[in-house]
């Protein structure tokens, strides 16, 4: 489980999760037909995760890219998990979360 995002049990509204990733390198085991990164969001601090939210990765030869998932909901303790569907090379950059603290309790 990765780090859990929380503060004083206030509710966060997660507008966007962005991941800068160097991709499009040759797959480790042949050609990749449709590589995807799948985001799973936990709203209870990593105890359970929701449905997979896919984002397409670049094909071989197209290197830079930013993966972006928007409108991820509200929670008091977010945790994110990303899975790459293909056995391929990539370099992970910094993830970024755009959020706000809810005014409601």
C-alpha positions as CSV (number, residue, x, y, z in Angstrom):
1,X,0.0,0.0,0.0
2,X,1.2,3.5,-0.8
3,X,1.0,6.6,1.2
4,X,-2.4,7.7,2.4
5,X,-3.6,11.3,1.9
6,X,-5.4,12.6,4.9
7,X,-5.5,15.6,7.3
8,X,-7.5,16.0,10.5
9,X,-10.2,13.7,9.1
10,X,-11.4,16.5,6.8
11,X,-13.0,15.5,3.5
12,X,-10.9,16.0,0.3
13,X,-12.3,16.4,-3.1
14,X,-9.9,14.9,-5.6
15,X,-10.2,16.7,-9.0
16,X,-7.3,15.1,-10.8
17,X,-4.5,12.5,-10.5
18,X,-1.7,13.0,-13.0
19,X,1.4,10.9,-13.5
20,X,4.4,12.0,-15.7
21,X,5.7,8.9,-17.3
22,X,8.4,8.2,-20.0
23,X,6.8,5.4,-22.0
24,X,6.7,4.0,-25.5
25,X,9.9,1.9,-25.1
26,X,10.0,-1.6,-26.5
27,X,8.0,-4.1,-24.6
28,X,10.0,-6.8,-22.9
29,X,8.2,-9.7,-24.5
30,X,7.2,-8.7,-28.1
31,X,4.9,-6.1,-29.5
32,X,2.3,-4.5,-27.3
33,X,-1.1,-4.1,-28.9
34,X,-2.8,-1.8,-26.5
35,X,-0.9,-0.9,-23.3
36,X,-2.9,0.6,-20.5
37,X,-2.3,2.1,-17.0
38,X,-5.1,1.2,-14.7
39,X,-5.8,3.4,-11.7
40,X,-7.5,2.1,-8.6
41,X,-8.7,4.5,-5.9
42,X,-9.2,3.7,-2.3
43,X,-11.5,5.9,-0.3
44,X,-10.8,4.2,3.0
45,X,-7.0,4.6,3.3
46,X,-6.0,1.5,1.3
47,X,-8.2,-1.1,2.9
48,X,-10.3,-1.6,-0.2
49,X,-10.0,-0.4,-3.8
50,X,-12.7,0.5,-6.4
51,X,-13.0,-0.4,-10.0
52,X,-10.1,-0.1,-12.5
53,X,-10.0,3.2,-14.4
54,X,-8.0,2.7,-17.6
55,X,-5.8,5.2,-19.4
56,X,-4.0,4.4,-22.7
57,X,-0.2,4.4,-22.8
58,X,1.8,5.5,-25.8
59,X,2.8,2.8,-28.3
60,X,6.4,1.9,-29.0
61,X,8.3,4.9,-30.5
62,X,6.1,7.7,-28.8
63,X,8.0,8.4,-25.7
64,X,6.7,11.3,-23.5
65,X,3.3,11.5,-22.1
66,X,1.2,12.4,-19.1
67,X,-1.5,10.1,-17.7
68,X,-4.4,11.9,-16.3
69,X,-7.5,10.8,-14.4
70,X,-10.1,13.4,-13.5
71,X,-13.2,13.6,-11.2
72,X,-12.1,11.0,-8.6
73,X,-14.6,11.9,-5.9
74,X,-14.4,12.8,-2.2
75,X,-13.0,11.0,0.8
76,X,-11.3,11.5,4.1
77,X,-8.4,9.1,3.3
78,X,-7.3,8.7,-0.4
79,X,-4.8,6.1,-1.6
80,X,-4.0,5.4,-5.2
81,X,-2.6,2.3,-7.0
82,X,-1.6,2.2,-10.7
83,X,-1.0,-1.1,-12.6
84,X,0.6,-1.3,-16.0
85,X,-1.1,-4.0,-18.1
86,X,1.8,-4.9,-20.4
87,X,5.3,-6.2,-19.6
88,X,7.1,-3.1,-20.9
89,X,9.8,-0.7,-20.0
90,X,8.9,2.7,-18.6
91,X,10.3,5.4,-16.3
92,X,8.0,6.8,-13.7
93,X,8.1,10.5,-12.9
94,X,6.4,12.4,-10.2
95,X,2.7,11.8,-9.6
96,X,0.6,14.9,-8.9
97,X,-2.8,15.2,-7.2
98,X,-5.0,18.3,-7.6
99,X,-7.5,18.4,-4.7
100,X,-9.2,20.8,-2.3
101,X,-10.4,20.4,1.2
102,X,-14.2,20.4,1.4
103,X,-15.9,23.1,3.3
104,X,-18.5,20.6,4.6
105,X,-17.6,18.5,7.6
